Amino acid sequence: PSSSQSGAQQQQTAPPASSEPAAPSEPVSVQPVSGQITAIFSGDELVYSETLGDWRTHNGVDIACEAGATVKACRGGTVTAVYEDGLWGKVVELEADGVVFRYTGLADVSVKTDAQVAAGDSLGKVGETYAEALDQSHLHLEVLKGGAYVDPQNYFG
């Protein structure tokens, strides 16, 4: 009889260790606020702005949420700017792996320039985005890679 029929246990050996480096792990990503996306990234397509009364590209996504909701960092990185903008309100820019995340319309900003944050850390609260004031309460998030706007939905879970 063969050893497989005799009930003898075969010893398992681990596969040989690979000399190739491990593949880099995907960065941890989180959605910045809980809510539904109400306006998508438009790329080169013009969309009508009710608030501004004109046609323009929508360079980010709008995520519906209550005013005062906590805004979380999509990815870990460095806060590169915190400022007030006439159209976008209070803005926090965060750089992670060569990608810039621009969170607009914040209130109660809880970070300062040069701060290191982890994915999911609080950046502030949802406030008002002046350029989209007629829309329901939301976070407007833009993402730039190599200086060009890209779809933010590719960068959070």
C-alpha positions as CSV (number, residue, x, y, z in Angstrom):
1,P,0.0,0.0,0.0
2,S,1.1,3.6,-0.7
3,S,1.9,5.9,2.2
4,S,-1.2,8.0,1.5
5,Q,-3.4,4.9,2.1
6,S,-1.5,3.8,5.1
7,G,-2.6,6.8,7.2
8,A,1.0,8.0,7.6
9,Q,1.2,11.7,8.0
10,Q,3.3,13.6,5.5
11,Q,5.4,16.4,6.9
12,Q,4.7,19.8,5.4
13,T,7.6,22.1,4.7
14,A,7.4,25.8,4.2
15,P,8.0,27.1,0.7
16,P,11.5,28.5,0.2
17,A,11.8,32.2,1.2
18,S,11.7,34.5,-1.8
19,S,14.6,36.8,-2.5
20,E,12.2,39.4,-4.0
21,P,11.2,42.3,-1.8
22,A,7.6,42.3,-0.6
23,A,5.2,44.4,-2.7
24,P,4.5,47.8,-1.1
25,S,1.2,47.7,0.8
26,E,-1.6,50.0,-0.3
27,P,-1.9,53.1,1.9
28,V,-4.7,53.1,4.5
29,S,-7.6,55.2,3.2
30,V,-10.8,56.4,4.9
31,Q,-13.8,58.4,3.7
32,P,-13.4,61.9,5.2
33,V,-17.0,62.1,6.4
34,S,-19.9,59.7,6.6
35,G,-22.5,60.5,3.9
36,Q,-23.5,60.1,0.3
37,I,-21.6,61.8,-2.6
38,T,-24.0,64.4,-4.0
39,A,-21.7,65.9,-6.7
40,I,-19.0,64.0,-8.5
41,F,-15.7,65.1,-10.0
42,S,-16.5,66.4,-13.5
43,G,-13.1,66.2,-15.1
44,D,-13.2,68.5,-18.2
45,E,-17.0,68.5,-18.3
46,L,-18.7,71.8,-17.3
47,V,-21.5,71.7,-14.7
48,Y,-23.8,74.6,-13.7
49,S,-23.2,76.2,-10.3
50,E,-26.5,77.4,-8.8
51,T,-24.6,79.5,-6.2
52,L,-22.3,81.2,-8.7
53,G,-24.7,81.3,-11.6
54,D,-22.2,80.0,-14.2
55,W,-20.8,76.9,-15.9
56,R,-17.5,75.5,-14.5
57,T,-15.7,72.2,-13.8
58,H,-16.3,70.6,-10.5
59,N,-12.8,69.7,-9.4
60,G,-13.7,67.6,-6.4
61,V,-16.5,65.6,-4.8
62,D,-19.2,66.8,-2.5
63,I,-20.1,64.5,0.4
64,A,-23.4,65.3,2.2
65,C,-23.2,65.5,5.9
66,E,-24.4,67.6,8.8
67,A,-22.7,71.0,9.6
68,G,-20.3,70.3,12.4
69,A,-19.5,66.7,11.3
70,T,-15.9,65.7,12.0
71,V,-13.7,65.8,8.9
72,K,-11.0,63.0,8.8
73,A,-7.8,62.7,6.9
74,C,-8.3,60.3,4.0
75,R,-4.6,59.3,4.3
76,G,-1.8,59.9,6.6
77,G,0.6,62.7,5.7
78,T,1.7,66.3,6.4
79,V,-0.5,69.3,6.6
80,T,1.0,71.7,4.0
81,A,-1.4,74.6,4.3
82,V,-4.3,76.0,6.4
83,Y,-5.9,79.1,5.1
84,E,-9.1,81.1,4.4
85,D,-10.4,81.3,0.8
86,G,-13.1,83.7,-0.5
87,L,-14.9,80.9,-2.4
88,W,-14.0,77.8,-0.4
89,G,-14.0,79.0,3.2
90,K,-11.4,77.5,5.6
91,V,-9.2,75.1,3.7
92,V,-6.8,72.4,4.9
93,E,-4.3,70.9,2.4
94,L,-2.7,67.6,3.3
95,E,0.1,65.9,1.3
96,A,0.4,62.1,1.3
97,D,2.7,60.2,-1.0
98,G,2.9,63.0,-3.5
99,V,-0.8,63.6,-3.6
100,V,-2.5,66.7,-2.2
101,F,-5.9,66.4,-0.5
102,R,-7.7,69.8,-0.3
103,Y,-10.5,69.8,2.3
104,T,-12.7,73.0,1.9
105,G,-15.4,74.7,3.9
106,L,-14.1,73.6,7.3
107,A,-14.9,75.1,10.7
108,D,-13.0,74.6,13.9
109,V,-9.8,73.5,12.1
110,S,-7.9,71.3,14.5
111,V,-4.5,71.1,12.7
112,K,-1.7,73.5,11.9
113,T,0.7,73.7,9.0
114,D,3.5,71.0,9.2
115,A,1.4,68.7,11.5
116,Q,1.8,65.0,10.8
117,V,-1.6,63.2,10.8
118,A,-2.6,59.6,10.4
119,A,-5.5,58.4,8.2
120,G,-8.7,59.0,10.2
121,D,-7.3,61.8,12.3
122,S,-9.6,64.8,12.7
123,L,-8.8,67.9,10.6
124,G,-11.7,70.0,11.8
125,K,-15.5,70.2,11.4
126,V,-17.7,70.8,8.4
127,G,-18.5,74.5,8.0
128,E,-19.6,76.5,5.0
129,T,-18.3,76.3,1.4
130,Y,-19.2,79.8,0.1
131,A,-18.9,78.7,-3.6
132,E,-21.6,76.1,-3.0
133,A,-23.7,77.8,-0.3
134,L,-27.0,76.9,-2.0
135,D,-26.2,73.2,-1.8
136,Q,-27.1,71.1,1.3
137,S,-24.4,70.9,4.0
138,H,-21.4,69.0,2.7
139,L,-17.7,68.6,2.6
140,H,-16.0,69.6,-0.7
141,L,-12.8,67.5,-1.3
142,E,-10.3,68.0,-4.1
143,V,-7.3,65.8,-4.9
144,L,-4.3,66.9,-7.0
145,K,-1.6,64.6,-8.4
146,G,1.3,66.2,-10.2
147,G,-0.6,69.6,-10.0
148,A,-3.6,68.2,-11.9
149,Y,-7.1,67.6,-10.4
150,V,-8.0,63.9,-10.2
151,D,-11.1,62.1,-9.0
152,P,-11.0,62.0,-5.2
153,Q,-13.1,58.8,-5.1
154,N,-9.9,57.0,-6.2
155,Y,-8.3,57.9,-2.9
156,F,-10.6,56.9,-0.1
157,G,-12.4,53.8,1.0
